[in-house]
Amino acid sequence: MKTVNLRFIGINSKVIPNIYVDGQVIKCKKNDFGSYEAALQTEKDEIQISFSRELELKGRLWWLYALISFIVSVFGIFEPPYDRKCITMNCAFSVKLGDADANLIMVRFNTMTKKGRAVEIDTQNEYEEISNAYEVDKTAKRRWAVHIVFKLIAWVAIAVIAGYLISKYIGG
């Protein structure tokens, strides 16, 4: 049985990736230094590590969630903003495990840019980089623009209705 120690450095509130090892989601624990760690056991000689960043605007029922969120947040006043850059992460690596009991794999997340390397791997093991990039999700970007337009239309409609009601009941 081989032990794989994973350490993730540079994860912040803007970069919260889904982490998969051999297709299964890995849960990480935060350590005292602000990085995240996970340890797993495997019989395999090679593992597949992949990272992805899912956007709410990419989901199937994004419009329903956006509508409910708009109403519940008092017509968008307390609604947290969507990521306007709509940057996703597409990373996959194949790591060959050594004969040692513990294999340490350190992953450093780079700052998000529209194009560029998403992570840097530091390990003594051999690895193959399948993909490693930040990308702009065009579907989410269009949906973000649609969301902003409908939000502005809703605010104008609310202002017109409020003006009408105020003039009707206060104005006489």
N, C-alpha and C positions, 0 to 999 in steps of 0.2 A: 504494500500500500504506500503510495506516494502522497506527501503533504505539499499542498500549494498554498503559499502565503501571498495574498494580493494586498497591495497598499496603493491607495488612490490619493494623490495630492493635487490640490487646486480645484476641488469641487466647491462651488459657491452657490448662492441662491439663483444665479442666472444659468449656471450649467449644472443641471441635475439629470444625469444620464441614467438610462436603464442599462444595467450591467448583466450580461449573459455569459455563462461558461457552459459550453456544449449544449446550447439552446435552453438552459434553465436559468431563471432569474436568481441572482445572487443578492442576499441581504448583507449589508455592511454595517459595522459598528464604528462610531466616531471615537478616536482615541484622544489623549490629553493634548496632543499637538495640533488638532484640527483636521487631520487627515483621516481617511476611512480605511478600515482593514477588514479583510475576510480571509478565513482559512477553510480549505476544503480538502477532502481525501478523494483519491482516484486511483484506479488500477491502470489507467491508460498511459501510454507513452507520449501522447500528444493531445493537447486540449485546444479548443477554439474559444477565444475570448472576443466578445463583440460589445460595442457600445452604441446606443441610439438615444436620441432626444426626441420625444414625442411632443407635438404641439397640440393644444386644445382645438385650434382652428382646423386641424387636419382630420378630426373625428367626423363620423357620419352624421351625428345630430348636433353639430356645432352651433347651428342657428337656434335650436331650442335651448341649449345651455346659455348662449349669449343673451337670449330674450329673458329667461328666468333670472339670470344674474343682473341684467339691467333693471328689472323691476324690483327685485329684492334689495338691491343696493341703492334704493331711493333714486331711481332713474339715472343711474350711472355715477352718482356723486361719490359713493364709497366703493366703487368697482375697481379692483386692481387692473392696471392696464395690461393688454396683451403685448407680447414682444413684437414690436413693429418691424424688426429686421427679419423675423421668421427664419432664423438660422437653425438648421438641424445638424445632427452629427451622424456620420456614417463611418464607423470604424470596425475593423475585423482583423484579428491576428490569429495565427496558428503557432503555438508555442510547444516546442519539444521539451519534455521534462527529463531532467537528469536522473542519475541513479541515486543521488543523495535523498535523504528522507525529507528534507525541506527545500523547496524551490521558491525563492523570493522573486516576485515580479512587481516592480514599482511602475506605476503609471502616473505621469504628470499631465494634467489637462492644461492646454494653452488657452489664452484668451480668445473669445469668440470673434472671428472675422468672417467676412463674406466668403472668402476663399483662403485656404491655408490648412496646415496640419492641425488636427484636433488634439492629438496626444503624442507624448514621447514615452517610449518604453525603455526601462533600465532593468536589465536582468543578465545573469550569467548564462542563461540558457539560449539555445538557438531559437530564433523566431522568424516567421515569414509575415510580412505586412501585406494583407489582402486589400484593405482600403483604409484610408486615414484622412478624412477631410471634413471640414465644415462646409455646408452647402445651404443656399437659399432655397426654401421650399416655395415654389411659385404658386401652388394652390393655396397655401396658407396666406401668402402675401396678398392674393386677390381677395380672399375671404376677409382679411383684415381691413382692406380698403372698403369692401361692402359693409362691414360692421361699422366703420367710422361714418360712412355716408348715412346709414340708417339711424345711427345715434344722433347725428346732427338734425336729420329730419324730425326725429322724435322730440328733440329739444325745441325746435321751432314750433312744432304742433302743440307742445305743452305750454309754451309761452303765449301762443295765440289763444288757446282755450282759457288760460289763466287771465289774460287781458280781457277777453270777452266776459268771463264771469265777474271779474272785478268791476267792469264798466256797467254791467247789467244790475248787480246787486248794490253796489256802492254809489254809482253815478246816478241812479234814479230810475 
